[in-house]
Amino acid sequence: KSGDKSADIPPAIGSMLRSARDFLTHEHTLFKTLGLKPLLVGRGQARFALDLPAEFGDGEGAVHSGLLTIIIDSIMGLTVFTALDEFKPIATVNLRTDHLRSAPCGERVICECICNAVENEIAFVTGDIRLEKSDAILATGSGAFMVGTRSAAKGSRL
């Protein structure tokens, strides 16, 4: 795995990421429940540890696969910010998540993502979610994120 490159992140982005980390770990209802813990936040990369609580279970001992999709989409989005030189809003425009095996309730997982490129205001990110104990891959993902999105004009129906 890559070494820590947090010193490569521009100060304004670093400040925003610290605020986002604090919000996600202490205030965000879902991620607080998951025990989100940052392991690495560097230029174009992020790695977080999370729990898979039974309350997200499918009734058969595994968490619902949609939870893994939410996790990987969220960590990919955060990873995009680490690759930018200045803060710009982003939006997921394409997300593919492949679920390789069931994610057992009660396990701790690692989600690691890399921003491979930012070209023409689109960021391309890949990532995976693995069991912390065995390093077994539970899900992989790839996504494209629009950089510099704007909200609809006031009064717009779009």
Steps between C-alpha positions, in 0.01 A plus 500: 500500500607858441688707758346799675485800269290730720767773474425520124142617560452878458426675833144607407411143395668364815290729718179394321597132536560538874157658535345221293679236708374656823146523365498140373653349813307699760178639352391312184237250614605211274878532515500562875307171535761327282790614720676669207874534566739668254815296441647700211398818324758601241521660160256303283449221753302415810469198729241463776405225744131441576279257689214305341234503775229233517226765474589522128463124464298320237361244744749235387813618683630742239459876459286624215719554193359851463694601811827410325393707200430803724838456670704472182316790331558724803870413539554537124346847517724598788798365302414732210540800732852381593600519132380858446708816533205705622158423642234441236166326547476148355227257402501130419411459133584131461556229759561132452521274802572129468418292807733199512378338822268562791615740770447337842325706767729604783820505293735796460589593143748724322386718210785627287460728198732663248423791271666388179451822302313828477447591135259753349325554835437127547680304775553126452522293818543132585475328834423190698365383832685218677459312825750640747591157643562305183538767229232314299336728243128553558433759229680703237388819338577758237342837466498824307433825683419835344723771646371856535131414493250776553156484650202579281410865462241626745157434356636246252307178453820311409 
